[in-house]
Amino acid sequence: MAVKNTFYDSVGGIASGEGLVHIEMTQRKDFNTENKEAKFEVSERVTVTINTFLRMHQAMGRVVDQLEEKGVIKKRGAKKKEEIN
């Protein structure tokens, strides 16, 4: 089975109901440089069970921690290691 790989620019919205979580994935639709505000449109809606959503949340948290450890990102208001010691 071929794996579909799609790039999304942002998450439009997340809603839950009846044991499912619906995640709207958006893609930028207007690349006009004159327009100061980018326009996005929902291109796909991913629907998962609550358990799957919670596992995704946990996995994303681990990736955020790894990115922070590598210095790729920094949490707002976070102190550097040198400041703590």
Gaussian input, Z-matrix of N, CA and C with variables (Angstrom, degrees):
# hf/3-21g

backbone

0 1
 N
 C     1     B1
 C     2     B2     1     A1
 N     3     B3     2     A2     1     D1
 C     4     B4     3     A3     2     D2
 C     5     B5     4     A4     3     D3
 N     6     B6     5     A5     4     D4
 C     7     B7     6     A6     5     D5
 C     8     B8     7     A7     6     D6
 N     9     B9     8     A8     7     D7
 C    10    B10     9     A9     8     D8
 C    11    B11    10    A10     9     D9
 N    12    B12    11    A11    10    D10
 C    13    B13    12    A12    11    D11
 C    14    B14    13    A13    12    D12
 N    15    B15    14    A14    13    D13
 C    16    B16    15    A15    14    D14
 C    17    B17    16    A16    15    D15
 N    18    B18    17    A17    16    D16
 C    19    B19    18    A18    17    D17
 C    20    B20    19    A19    18    D18
 N    21    B21    20    A20    19    D19
 C    22    B22    21    A21    20    D20
 C    23    B23    22    A22    21    D21
 N    24    B24    23    A23    22    D22
 C    25    B25    24    A24    23    D23
 C    26    B26    25    A25    24    D24
 N    27    B27    26    A26    25    D25
 C    28    B28    27    A27    26    D26
 C    29    B29    28    A28    27    D27
 N    30    B30    29    A29    28    D28
 C    31    B31    30    A30    29    D29
 C    32    B32    31    A31    30    D30
 N    33    B33    32    A32    31    D31
 C    34    B34    33    A33    32    D32
 C    35    B35    34    A34    33    D33
 N    36    B36    35    A35    34    D34
 C    37    B37    36    A36    35    D35
 C    38    B38    37    A37    36    D36
 N    39    B39    38    A38    37    D37
 C    40    B40    39    A39    38    D38
 C    41    B41    40    A40    39    D39
 N    42    B42    41    A41    40    D40
 C    43    B43    42    A42    41    D41
 C    44    B44    43    A43    42    D42
 N    45    B45    44    A44    43    D43
 C    46    B46    45    A45    44    D44
 C    47    B47    46    A46    45    D45
 N    48    B48    47    A47    46    D46
 C    49    B49    48    A48    47    D47
 C    50    B50    49    A49    48    D48
 N    51    B51    50    A50    49    D49
 C    52    B52    51    A51    50    D50
 C    53    B53    52    A52    51    D51
 N    54    B54    53    A53    52    D52
 C    55    B55    54    A54    53    D53
 C    56    B56    55    A55    54    D54
 N    57    B57    56    A56    55    D55
 C    58    B58    57    A57    56    D56
 C    59    B59    58    A58    57    D57
 N    60    B60    59    A59    58    D58
 C    61    B61    60    A60    59    D59
 C    62    B62    61    A61    60    D60
 N    63    B63    62    A62    61    D61
 C    64    B64    63    A63    62    D62
 C    65    B65    64    A64    63    D63
 N    66    B66    65    A65    64    D64
 C    67    B67    66    A66    65    D65
 C    68    B68    67    A67    66    D66
 N    69    B69    68    A68    67    D67
 C    70    B70    69    A69    68    D68
 C    71    B71    70    A70    69    D69
 N    72    B72    71    A71    70    D70
 C    73    B73    72    A72    71    D71
 C    74    B74    73    A73    72    D72
 N    75    B75    74    A74    73    D73
 C    76    B76    75    A75    74    D74
 C    77    B77    76    A76    75    D75
 N    78    B78    77    A77    76    D76
 C    79    B79    78    A78    77    D77
 C    80    B80    79    A79    78    D78
 N    81    B81    80    A80    79    D79
 C    82    B82    81    A81    80    D80
 C    83    B83    82    A82    81    D81
 N    84    B84    83    A83    82    D82
 C    85    B85    84    A84    83    D83
 C    86    B86    85    A85    84    D84
 N    87    B87    86    A86    85    D85
 C    88    B88    87    A87    86    D86
 C    89    B89    88    A88    87    D87
 N    90    B90    89    A89    88    D88
 C    91    B91    90    A90    89    D89
 C    92    B92    91    A91    90    D90
 N    93    B93    92    A92    91    D91
 C    94    B94    93    A93    92    D92
 C    95    B95    94    A94    93    D93
 N    96    B96    95    A95    94    D94
 C    97    B97    96    A96    95    D95
 C    98    B98    97    A97    96    D96
 N    99    B99    98    A98    97    D97
 C   100   B100    99    A99    98    D98
 C   101   B101   100   A100    99    D99
 N   102   B102   101   A101   100   D100
 C   103   B103   102   A102   101   D101
 C   104   B104   103   A103   102   D102
 N   105   B105   104   A104   103   D103
 C   106   B106   105   A105   104   D104
 C   107   B107   106   A106   105   D105
 N   108   B108   107   A107   106   D106
 C   109   B109   108   A108   107   D107
 C   110   B110   109   A109   108   D108
 N   111   B111   110   A110   109   D109
 C   112   B112   111   A111   110   D110
 C   113   B113   112   A112   111   D111
 N   114   B114   113   A113   112   D112
 C   115   B115   114   A114   113   D113
 C   116   B116   115   A115   114   D114
 N   117   B117   116   A116   115   D115
 C   118   B118   117   A117   116   D116
 C   119   B119   118   A118   117   D117
 N   120   B120   119   A119   118   D118
 C   121   B121   120   A120   119   D119
 C   122   B122   121   A121   120   D120
 N   123   B123   122   A122   121   D121
 C   124   B124   123   A123   122   D122
 C   125   B125   124   A124   123   D123
 N   126   B126   125   A125   124   D124
 C   127   B127   126   A126   125   D125
 C   128   B128   127   A127   126   D126
 N   129   B129   128   A128   127   D127
 C   130   B130   129   A129   128   D128
 C   131   B131   130   A130   129   D129
 N   132   B132   131   A131   130   D130
 C   133   B133   132   A132   131   D131
 C   134   B134   133   A133   132   D132
 N   135   B135   134   A134   133   D133
 C   136   B136   135   A135   134   D134
 C   137   B137   136   A136   135   D135
 N   138   B138   137   A137   136   D136
 C   139   B139   138   A138   137   D137
 C   140   B140   139   A139   138   D138
 N   141   B141   140   A140   139   D139
 C   142   B142   141   A141   140   D140
 C   143   B143   142   A142   141   D141
 N   144   B144   143   A143   142   D142
 C   145   B145   144   A144   143   D143
 C   146   B146   145   A145   144   D144
 N   147   B147   146   A146   145   D145
 C   148   B148   147   A147   146   D146
 C   149   B149   148   A148   147   D147
 N   150   B150   149   A149   148   D148
 C   151   B151   150   A150   149   D149
 C   152   B152   151   A151   150   D150
 N   153   B153   152   A152   151   D151
 C   154   B154   153   A153   152   D152
 C   155   B155   154   A154   153   D153
 N   156   B156   155   A155   154   D154
 C   157   B157   156   A156   155   D155
 C   158   B158   157   A157   156   D156
 N   159   B159   158   A158   157   D157
 C   160   B160   159   A159   158   D158
 C   161   B161   160   A160   159   D159
 N   162   B162   161   A161   160   D160
 C   163   B163   162   A162   161   D161
 C   164   B164   163   A163   162   D162
 N   165   B165   164   A164   163   D163
 C   166   B166   165   A165   164   D164
 C   167   B167   166   A166   165   D165
 N   168   B168   167   A167   166   D166
 C   169   B169   168   A168   167   D167
 C   170   B170   169   A169   168   D168
 N   171   B171   170   A170   169   D169
 C   172   B172   171   A171   170   D170
 C   173   B173   172   A172   171   D171
 N   174   B174   173   A173   172   D172
 C   175   B175   174   A174   173   D173
 C   176   B176   175   A175   174   D174
 N   177   B177   176   A176   175   D175
 C   178   B178   177   A177   176   D176
 C   179   B179   178   A178   177   D177
 N   180   B180   179   A179   178   D178
 C   181   B181   180   A180   179   D179
 C   182   B182   181   A181   180   D180
 N   183   B183   182   A182   181   D181
 C   184   B184   183   A183   182   D182
 C   185   B185   184   A184   183   D183
 N   186   B186   185   A185   184   D184
 C   187   B187   186   A186   185   D185
 C   188   B188   187   A187   186   D186
 N   189   B189   188   A188   187   D187
 C   190   B190   189   A189   188   D188
 C   191   B191   190   A190   189   D189
 N   192   B192   191   A191   190   D190
 C   193   B193   192   A192   191   D191
 C   194   B194   193   A193   192   D192
 N   195   B195   194   A194   193   D193
 C   196   B196   195   A195   194   D194
 C   197   B197   196   A196   195   D195
 N   198   B198   197   A197   196   D196
 C   199   B199   198   A198   197   D197
 C   200   B200   199   A199   198   D198
 N   201   B201   200   A200   199   D199
 C   202   B202   201   A201   200   D200
 C   203   B203   202   A202   201   D201
 N   204   B204   203   A203   202   D202
 C   205   B205   204   A204   203   D203
 C   206   B206   205   A205   204   D204
 N   207   B207   206   A206   205   D205
 C   208   B208   207   A207   206   D206
 C   209   B209   208   A208   207   D207
 N   210   B210   209   A209   208   D208
 C   211   B211   210   A210   209   D209
 C   212   B212   211   A211   210   D210
 N   213   B213   212   A212   211   D211
 C   214   B214   213   A213   212   D212
 C   215   B215   214   A214   213   D213
 N   216   B216   215   A215   214   D214
 C   217   B217   216   A216   215   D215
 C   218   B218   217   A217   216   D216
 N   219   B219   218   A218   217   D217
 C   220   B220   219   A219   218   D218
 C   221   B221   220   A220   219   D219
 N   222   B222   221   A221   220   D220
 C   223   B223   222   A222   221   D221
 C   224   B224   223   A223   222   D222
 N   225   B225   224   A224   223   D223
 C   226   B226   225   A225   224   D224
 C   227   B227   226   A226   225   D225
 N   228   B228   227   A227   226   D226
 C   229   B229   228   A228   227   D227
 C   230   B230   229   A229   228   D228
 N   231   B231   230   A230   229   D229
 C   232   B232   231   A231   230   D230
 C   233   B233   232   A232   231   D231
 N   234   B234   233   A233   232   D232
 C   235   B235   234   A234   233   D233
 C   236   B236   235   A235   234   D234
 N   237   B237   236   A236   235   D235
 C   238   B238   237   A237   236   D236
 C   239   B239   238   A238   237   D237
 N   240   B240   239   A239   238   D238
 C   241   B241   240   A240   239   D239
 C   242   B242   241   A241   240   D240
 N   243   B243   242   A242   241   D241
 C   244   B244   243   A243   242   D242
 C   245   B245   244   A244   243   D243
 N   246   B246   245   A245   244   D244
 C   247   B247   246   A246   245   D245
 C   248   B248   247   A247   246   D246
 N   249   B249   248   A248   247   D247
 C   250   B250   249   A249   248   D248
 C   251   B251   250   A250   249   D249
 N   252   B252   251   A251   250   D250
 C   253   B253   252   A252   251   D251
 C   254   B254   253   A253   252   D252

   B1=1.4480
   B2=1.5255
   B3=1.3070
   B4=1.4600
   B5=1.5220
   B6=1.3192
   B7=1.4600
   B8=1.5190
   B9=1.3200
   B10=1.4583
   B11=1.5272
   B12=1.3043
   B13=1.4516
   B14=1.5250
   B15=1.3341
   B16=1.4584
   B17=1.5181
   B18=1.3325
   B19=1.4611
   B20=1.5199
   B21=1.3172
   B22=1.4605
   B23=1.5181
   B24=1.3224
   B25=1.4589
   B26=1.5230
   B27=1.3305
   B28=1.4672
   B29=1.5261
   B30=1.3154
   B31=1.4628
   B32=1.5188
   B33=1.3249
   B34=1.4584
   B35=1.5120
   B36=1.2895
   B37=1.4513
   B38=1.5165
   B39=1.3188
   B40=1.4618
   B41=1.5170
   B42=1.3307
   B43=1.4649
   B44=1.5226
   B45=1.3262
   B46=1.4580
   B47=1.5162
   B48=1.3100
   B49=1.4527
   B50=1.5086
   B51=1.3076
   B52=1.4563
   B53=1.5271
   B54=1.3408
   B55=1.4579
   B56=1.5087
   B57=1.3299
   B58=1.4565
   B59=1.5207
   B60=1.3274
   B61=1.4659
   B62=1.5193
   B63=1.3207
   B64=1.4665
   B65=1.5279
   B66=1.3186
   B67=1.4614
   B68=1.5231
   B69=1.3255
   B70=1.4619
   B71=1.5164
   B72=1.3226
   B73=1.4511
   B74=1.5249
   B75=1.3208
   B76=1.4594
   B77=1.5196
   B78=1.3211
   B79=1.4522
   B80=1.5269
   B81=1.3099
   B82=1.4579
   B83=1.5186
   B84=1.3263
   B85=1.4604
   B86=1.5219
   B87=1.3120
   B88=1.4596
   B89=1.5296
   B90=1.3107
   B91=1.4583
   B92=1.5301
   B93=1.3133
   B94=1.4552
   B95=1.5206
   B96=1.3148
   B97=1.4657
   B98=1.5228
   B99=1.3230
   B100=1.4644
   B101=1.5208
   B102=1.3209
   B103=1.4595
   B104=1.5149
   B105=1.3298
   B106=1.4580
   B107=1.5173
   B108=1.3130
   B109=1.4538
   B110=1.5205
   B111=1.3347
   B112=1.4676
   B113=1.5215
   B114=1.3299
   B115=1.4623
   B116=1.5198
   B117=1.3238
   B118=1.4561
   B119=1.5245
   B120=1.3208
   B121=1.4633
   B122=1.5260
   B123=1.3077
   B124=1.4592
   B125=1.5202
   B126=1.3179
   B127=1.4609
   B128=1.5250
   B129=1.3257
   B130=1.4586
   B131=1.5225
   B132=1.3130
   B133=1.4676
   B134=1.5210
   B135=1.3277
   B136=1.4586
   B137=1.5236
   B138=1.3257
   B139=1.4647
   B140=1.5226
   B141=1.3303
   B142=1.4641
   B143=1.5245
   B144=1.3284
   B145=1.4650
   B146=1.5227
   B147=1.3181
   B148=1.4604
   B149=1.5252
   B150=1.3377
   B151=1.4705
   B152=1.5231
   B153=1.3219
   B154=1.4628
   B155=1.5202
   B156=1.3183
   B157=1.4633
   B158=1.5293
   B159=1.3358
   B160=1.4649
   B161=1.5277
   B162=1.3349
   B163=1.4650
   B164=1.5314
   B165=1.3417
   B166=1.4686
   B167=1.5281
   B168=1.3221
   B169=1.4639
   B170=1.5262
   B171=1.3171
   B172=1.4591
   B173=1.5334
   B174=1.3201
   B175=1.4617
   B176=1.5286
   B177=1.3246
   B178=1.4660
   B179=1.5278
   B180=1.3125
   B181=1.4665
   B182=1.5209
   B183=1.3415
   B184=1.4706
   B185=1.5320
   B186=1.3323
   B187=1.4699
   B188=1.5285
   B189=1.3205
   B190=1.4719
   B191=1.5233
   B192=1.3233
   B193=1.4645
   B194=1.5249
   B195=1.3344
   B196=1.4632
   B197=1.5248
   B198=1.3307
   B199=1.4642
   B200=1.5240
   B201=1.3204
   B202=1.4610
   B203=1.5350
   B204=1.3272
   B205=1.4646
   B206=1.5216
   B207=1.3341
   B208=1.4655
   B209=1.5258
   B210=1.3319
   B211=1.4547
   B212=1.5174
   B213=1.3269
   B214=1.4650
   B215=1.5236
   B216=1.3420
   B217=1.4628
   B218=1.5178
   B219=1.3267
   B220=1.4597
   B221=1.5164
   B222=1.3260
   B223=1.4526
   B224=1.5210
   B225=1.3089
   B226=1.4609
   B227=1.5212
   B228=1.3137
   B229=1.4584
   B230=1.5142
   B231=1.3233
   B232=1.4733
   B233=1.5164
   B234=1.3087
   B235=1.4431
   B236=1.5134
   B237=1.3329
   B238=1.4595
   B239=1.5242
   B240=1.3361
   B241=1.4592
   B242=1.5150
   B243=1.3390
   B244=1.4634
   B245=1.5243
   B246=1.3461
   B247=1.4639
   B248=1.5161
   B249=1.3263
   B250=1.4578
   B251=1.5208
   B252=1.3410
   B253=1.4740
   B254=1.4768
   A1=109.43
   A2=116.43
   A3=121.10
   A4=110.30
   A5=115.61
   A6=120.90
   A7=108.65
   A8=116.32
   A9=122.09
   A10=108.74
   A11=117.23
   A12=122.37
   A13=108.00
   A14=116.79
   A15=121.98
   A16=109.38
   A17=116.80
   A18=121.57
   A19=109.63
   A20=115.97
   A21=122.12
   A22=108.23
   A23=115.60
   A24=120.46
   A25=112.41
   A26=116.61
   A27=118.86
   A28=110.09
   A29=114.37
   A30=121.81
   A31=106.47
   A32=116.07
   A33=120.00
   A34=112.65
   A35=116.85
   A36=121.02
   A37=110.19
   A38=114.78
   A39=121.01
   A40=107.25
   A41=116.49
   A42=121.19
   A43=108.55
   A44=115.78
   A45=119.49
   A46=109.82
   A47=114.34
   A48=120.38
   A49=110.69
   A50=116.04
   A51=123.11
   A52=113.05
   A53=116.84
   A54=121.48
   A55=115.49
   A56=117.28
   A57=121.40
   A58=110.55
   A59=115.87
   A60=121.99
   A61=107.31
   A62=115.96
   A63=122.75
   A64=108.28
   A65=116.08
   A66=121.92
   A67=108.26
   A68=116.60
   A69=121.23
   A70=109.44
   A71=116.07
   A72=122.35
   A73=108.22
   A74=116.41
   A75=119.64
   A76=111.76
   A77=113.98
   A78=121.95
   A79=107.85
   A80=114.90
   A81=119.78
   A82=109.06
   A83=116.01
   A84=118.70
   A85=112.63
   A86=118.46
   A87=121.05
   A88=109.68
   A89=116.33
   A90=120.07
   A91=111.68
   A92=116.47
   A93=121.86
   A94=108.94
   A95=117.31
   A96=120.78
   A97=112.63
   A98=117.78
   A99=120.24
   A100=111.45
   A101=116.18
   A102=121.38
   A103=108.87
   A104=117.76
   A105=121.63
   A106=112.32
   A107=117.54
   A108=120.98
   A109=110.23
   A110=115.43
   A111=120.41
   A112=110.16
   A113=115.78
   A114=121.12
   A115=108.64
   A116=115.23
   A117=121.37
   A118=109.28
   A119=115.80
   A120=119.70
   A121=108.87
   A122=115.44
   A123=120.50
   A124=107.86
   A125=115.99
   A126=119.64
   A127=112.09
   A128=116.30
   A129=119.50
   A130=109.00
   A131=115.12
   A132=120.57
   A133=106.94
   A134=115.57
   A135=121.53
   A136=107.33
   A137=117.06
   A138=121.67
   A139=108.16
   A140=115.50
   A141=121.52
   A142=109.51
   A143=115.45
   A144=119.31
   A145=109.21
   A146=116.43
   A147=120.41
   A148=110.27
   A149=117.47
   A150=120.23
   A151=111.72
   A152=116.52
   A153=120.10
   A154=110.69
   A155=117.04
   A156=121.30
   A157=110.54
   A158=116.90
   A159=120.42
   A160=111.22
   A161=117.80
   A162=120.42
   A163=110.64
   A164=116.63
   A165=120.55
   A166=110.04
   A167=116.28
   A168=121.79
   A169=110.37
   A170=116.75
   A171=121.74
   A172=110.98
   A173=116.86
   A174=121.02
   A175=111.28
   A176=117.06
   A177=120.51
   A178=110.41
   A179=116.87
   A180=120.71
   A181=111.25
   A182=116.34
   A183=119.92
   A184=110.56
   A185=117.17
   A186=120.45
   A187=109.93
   A188=117.47
   A189=121.21
   A190=109.61
   A191=117.76
   A192=121.38
   A193=111.09
   A194=117.29
   A195=121.13
   A196=111.17
   A197=116.72
   A198=120.46
   A199=110.96
   A200=115.99
   A201=120.37
   A202=110.57
   A203=117.09
   A204=121.17
   A205=111.88
   A206=116.76
   A207=121.46
   A208=112.40
   A209=117.30
   A210=120.69
   A211=113.94
   A212=117.81
   A213=121.41
   A214=110.10
   A215=116.19
   A216=121.54
   A217=109.16
   A218=115.50
   A219=120.75
   A220=107.41
   A221=116.17
   A222=119.65
   A223=109.34
   A224=116.54
   A225=120.96
   A226=109.65
   A227=115.41
   A228=120.08
   A229=113.63
   A230=117.42
   A231=120.64
   A232=109.82
   A233=116.26
   A234=121.18
   A235=109.51
   A236=115.42
   A237=120.51
   A238=108.69
   A239=116.11
   A240=121.09
   A241=111.42
   A242=117.23
   A243=121.52
   A244=111.17
   A245=116.81
   A246=121.33
   A247=111.87
   A248=117.35
   A249=121.48
   A250=110.08
   A251=117.87
   A252=121.53
   A253=113.03
   D1=128.81
   D2=178.87
   D3=-77.04
   D4=138.72
   D5=179.14
   D6=-91.28
   D7=127.90
   D8=178.36
   D9=-81.99
   D10=129.62
   D11=179.90
   D12=-120.29
   D13=113.07
   D14=-176.85
   D15=-124.53
   D16=135.78
   D17=177.49
   D18=-92.33
   D19=133.67
   D20=176.08
   D21=-121.04
   D22=143.46
   D23=179.92
   D24=-84.64
   D25=-26.96
   D26=-174.42
   D27=-165.46
   D28=173.32
   D29=173.36
   D30=-104.74
   D31=126.63
   D32=-178.26
   D33=-78.96
   D34=-49.32
   D35=-178.95
   D36=-166.90
   D37=157.99
   D38=178.02
   D39=-131.07
   D40=128.71
   D41=-179.78
   D42=-138.07
   D43=154.23
   D44=178.08
   D45=-128.65
   D46=153.13
   D47=177.71
   D48=-179.65
   D49=140.66
   D50=176.78
   D51=54.44
   D52=40.14
   D53=176.21
   D54=80.26
   D55=7.67
   D56=-179.52
   D57=-124.87
   D58=155.57
   D59=174.15
   D60=-119.03
   D61=130.54
   D62=-178.88
   D63=-109.97
   D64=123.84
   D65=-177.94
   D66=-117.49
   D67=118.36
   D68=178.35
   D69=-88.22
   D70=121.70
   D71=178.43
   D72=-99.92
   D73=134.28
   D74=-176.16
   D75=-119.10
   D76=155.75
   D77=174.81
   D78=-129.67
   D79=145.58
   D80=179.13
   D81=-68.24
   D82=134.46
   D83=-177.08
   D84=-111.86
   D85=-21.38
   D86=-176.92
   D87=-116.55
   D88=110.02
   D89=179.77
   D90=-104.54
   D91=20.17
   D92=178.23
   D93=-68.69
   D94=120.32
   D95=-176.73
   D96=-69.86
   D97=-19.24
   D98=178.88
   D99=-71.47
   D100=-27.71
   D101=-179.04
   D102=-79.89
   D103=121.75
   D104=-176.99
   D105=-74.92
   D106=-27.74
   D107=-177.37
   D108=-110.03
   D109=122.24
   D110=-179.59
   D111=-67.61
   D112=144.74
   D113=177.61
   D114=-109.79
   D115=134.90
   D116=-179.02
   D117=-121.82
   D118=152.25
   D119=174.38
   D120=-133.44
   D121=147.66
   D122=178.19
   D123=-68.81
   D124=122.53
   D125=-178.88
   D126=-108.29
   D127=-18.02
   D128=178.54
   D129=-160.70
   D130=149.43
   D131=175.18
   D132=-119.90
   D133=120.27
   D134=178.85
   D135=-96.72
   D136=128.92
   D137=179.94
   D138=-118.87
   D139=125.91
   D140=-178.75
   D141=-135.67
   D142=163.32
   D143=174.98
   D144=-72.01
   D145=163.29
   D146=178.10
   D147=-60.91
   D148=-41.10
   D149=178.77
   D150=-60.15
   D151=-42.80
   D152=178.28
   D153=-64.73
   D154=-41.85
   D155=178.44
   D156=-60.24
   D157=-42.57
   D158=179.60
   D159=-66.52
   D160=-37.26
   D161=176.24
   D162=-66.44
   D163=-38.45
   D164=176.24
   D165=-62.14
   D166=-44.21
   D167=179.69
   D168=-59.77
   D169=-45.65
   D170=179.33
   D171=-63.42
   D172=-44.23
   D173=179.89
   D174=-64.92
   D175=-40.01
   D176=178.66
   D177=-65.58
   D178=-36.76
   D179=177.05
   D180=-61.29
   D181=-40.34
   D182=178.04
   D183=-65.23
   D184=-39.88
   D185=179.21
   D186=-65.73
   D187=-40.86
   D188=177.29
   D189=-59.98
   D190=-44.32
   D191=178.10
   D192=-60.22
   D193=-42.42
   D194=179.26
   D195=-64.58
   D196=-42.56
   D197=178.62
   D198=-63.36
   D199=-37.80
   D200=178.79
   D201=-67.86
   D202=-42.80
   D203=178.40
   D204=-60.98
   D205=-35.98
   D206=-179.51
   D207=-81.27
   D208=-6.46
   D209=179.60
   D210=81.87
   D211=10.66
   D212=179.75
   D213=-71.57
   D214=-37.99
   D215=177.89
   D216=-129.99
   D217=163.84
   D218=176.59
   D219=-140.10
   D220=130.56
   D221=178.59
   D222=-67.69
   D223=143.66
   D224=179.04
   D225=-61.37
   D226=132.92
   D227=178.69
   D228=77.83
   D229=1.24
   D230=-179.96
   D231=-74.50
   D232=140.72
   D233=177.77
   D234=-91.54
   D235=148.38
   D236=177.22
   D237=-71.18
   D238=157.48
   D239=-179.66
   D240=-57.10
   D241=-37.37
   D242=-179.28
   D243=-63.98
   D244=-34.97
   D245=-179.50
   D246=-70.95
   D247=-28.98
   D248=-177.51
   D249=-75.59
   D250=-39.26
   D251=-176.52
   D252=-82.09

